Amino acid sequence: MTLPGWLTLEPGEGVLFDELPDRRARFASYVATLGLFELWRRRTRFIVTDLRLITFRGVLSRDQQVIPLHRIDRVSIQAQGPSATVVVATVGGALGTQPFGPMGTSQARRLVVTLERARGSHMG
């Protein structure tokens, strides 16, 4: 996937994870909107670099969250059927607890594994 033009990476920063939400996680939204939900899904991205966690969403306007990896204290998954939310708690609660999702359960697991590996290599 090509990164959005407005997202600038730091010199040497690499992308480790870049995915749209899994369609199956929001099947009911597709049915309720007669498929128009796909526009929203395509404008939502979960990105992990070796420096930060980034998510953005929005069709008419852009909402984005950015958390530097060194500010992440712990990550967990809250699963609800075929969908899940990754919950990120920050060091000292400075940024609070941030939900990332909904996404597919296996996608949430991949995100958590990627974050844990990136945090481990960042700390080491």
N, C-alpha and C positions, 0 to 999 in steps of 0.2 A: 504494500500500500504506500502511496505517496503521502508524505506529511503535509498538513495544511500550510499554505504559504505564509500565514501569520506566525507560525510556530518556528522560532529561531533556536537552534541548538547551540550550546556553548562549544568552543573549539575542543575537539576530542570527545565530545559527548556522543554516545552511541545509543540507538534504540534497541531495547531488549524485548519489548512486547508492544504490539499495536493491533488492536482489534475493535471491530464494531460489536455491539451487543448481539448475542445469539438470538436468532429469530424465534426459536422455540420457547425462550424465556418469556416472551410477550405475545404468545399466540392469541390470547383473548383480545388484546389491543388491535391485532390485525382484523379479527372478526368484527369487533365493534366499530372500526373505522372503515370497513370495506377495503382494507389494504392500504389506505393512506398513511397508516402508521409507518410504513417503509421509509417515507421521507424523513421522519424524525429519527428512525434507527440509523439511517445513513449519515446523519449529522451528529452522531454520538460516537465518541472514540475513547478508548482506554489505552493510555500509552505509559510505558515504563521505560525510562532511560537509565543509564548508570549513575545519574545524579538526582532524578526526581520522578514522581508519579504525577501524571497529568490526565485529566479527563475534561472533555468539553462536550456540550450538547446545545442544540438549538437550531430551529429552522429560520425564524425571523430575527432572533438575536442570539448571541453566543454567551453561554454560561460556562465558565471554566474554573477548575480547581487545580492548584499546583501545590504539591507537598514535597519539599526536598527530602531525599532518603534519610539524611541524618536527623530529621525531625520525627521520623516514624518510630514509635515505641513498640507497637504490636499490631498485627493484622489478624482478623478472624472472618469466618464466613457465616452468614445467617441464611440458611437454605429454607425455601418455601416451595415444595413441589419441584417443578422443573426449572425454577428460577432461584437465584441467590443474589445476595448483596455482600460485597466485601466491605468490612468495617475497619477503618484505619484510625488507631489511636495515636496521638502525637506525644512526644516527650514533654513531660510536665503539663500536659493538657493545653499547651499554648495555642494550638489550633483546634482544640477539642477533639471530638470523635467525628470522623467524616465517613458517610456511606458512599460507596461506589457501586452503581448498579441501577436497575436489575440487569443481570446477565445470566447465562446458562450456568448450571452448577459446575460442570467440568471446566468451563471458561473461568469461573471464579477460582477454582483450584489452581489452574495454570497461572492466573494473575498473582495469587498468594505465593506460589512457589517462585515465580520470577522476582517478586518483591523481596522475599527472604534471601534468595541468592544474591540479588543486587545489594541488599543491605549488608550481607555478610562480606562481600568483596569490598564494599565501601568502607566498612569498619576495620577491615584487616589491612 
